[in-house]
Amino acid sequence: MLRTLGTLGHVRKRLEGMALTTWLEKLGFTENPFYSEPVSADAQVISKGFINRKKERSSAEDFAQLSEGKLLILGSVGEGKSSLLNLLQYNAEKAGKFALRVNLLNAETTEAFIEALLTELQRNADKIPKASKDILDKKLDDLKISTKRTKKGTKIASSLEGKLGALIAYVKGRVSGEQVKEEEIEYYIPPRIRQLQGIFQQVLPAIFDSASAIVLCENLEKLPMSRFKTWVKQTINLLPKHVLLAATANTCELDLGTLKMCNDNFSITLQMESINEAAKLGEFIDGRMANYSKNAKPPIRFDNGAITALLDRTGGNLRESFKYCYSALQKFKRDVNEDMMEEAIADVDTPTFTVLNETDKKLLSLLSSEGPLAMDDILKAFKGEESKDALRKRLDGLATSGLVKKALVKVGRIYKVTYVVPKTVAKIWMKRSSS
């Protein structure tokens, strides 16, 4: 009986051990190499995830050591701009600066940007060195920002937080157009700093004079172009000179005039290296797999056909490429060839294909079978069934999903916009349509 129990216990332990071994570990990985989130501001994650970017890594390290400067990171969607922003944060903090993150989708106006900066300062108050904090406290005292209790109750956490809180409360009140009052504390802000220009000229310099900082602006490229231009021309130039600032922009969405405006307002621009060759994309895929493998080499091989199909579908967008690679890895759990990659891409794209309307489907079939077409050719094929504006709207939607790509083709002396379905998508769509 005891022997039987011992045997059962041994079997249970073996089963538990097997349960703890994941499918990724069985393949030779320590964890998923194809996560699509940006590389975080962590030394270990950076060393494994931020690969094949020697120039960008060097530029981030050098910029983080400056005492002043405004950097614009340029690149296409999914090329790693957000990861580079996180690398900048890591390098700046390593150099003794504290980092302030501002999401411009929530801070696109000047007022909202000020409020976001002040909120970040409150959140990072514990990171400011004591000596710098004392200087800052003295300078804020000089601004005579005072508080008055209206009820017994909440005690201000600290002099620094209380005074910054007064400014935040004021900015919120100014945005909403209401009188600024708190349930427990009423703030008084002297007239000389009530204007936003005064906040920039007197308060922010006082803060950044007393501690080295970097302001990291996320999602600038996602603002509408009018807001993008206003922010670049106005808001960043109101920041104190002695603070580092970094933001990102999508090169594909900038015309020559907007690019010149960016060059005029940012002291440094950094163009991300494009991933426009299969060999280059393959290096990123192999690098990720090697860094997250048990033996420091890729446990799985994606052959040249698979990488070529992947590049055709994604155009070098790393975030999308990793998504398809994970699909292939999880589906087949072995080396991947072109047919397998196409099947993995089809699996990921199934929801996109499912939501297409009849016009979208007809456009995909037309472009897949007849190759690049200009709008005039597409209109002829539709024989008046859809207006030009309606077709352009559908094509723009297909282009946003990556199922259709736009290209400029020279016809005689002029350039025409043509629409084309990537070969990989066309192959998958025609197979799907015929089944």
Secondary structure, 3 states (H helix, E strand, C coil): CHHHHHHHHHHHHHHHHHHHCCHHHHHCECCCCCCCCCCCCCHHHHHHHCCCCHHHHHHHHHHHCCCCEEEEEEECCCCCHHHHHHHHHHHHHHCCCEEEEEECCCCCCHHHHHHHHHHHHHHCHHHCCHHHHHHHHHHHHHCCCEEEECCCCCCCCCHHHHHHHHHHHHHHHHHHCCCCCCCCEEEECCHHHCCHHHHHHHHHHHHHHCCCEEEEEECHHHCCHHHHHHHHHHHHHHCCCCCEEEEEEEHHHCCHHHHHHHHHHCCEEEECCCCCCHHHHHHHHHHHHHHCECCCCCCCCECHHHHHHHHHHHCCCHHHHHHHHHHHHHHHCCCECHHHHHHHHHHHHHHHHHCCCHHHHHHHHHHHHHCCEEHHHHHHHHCCCCCHHHHHHHHHHHHHHCCCEEEEEEECCEEEEEEECCHHHHHHHHHHHHC
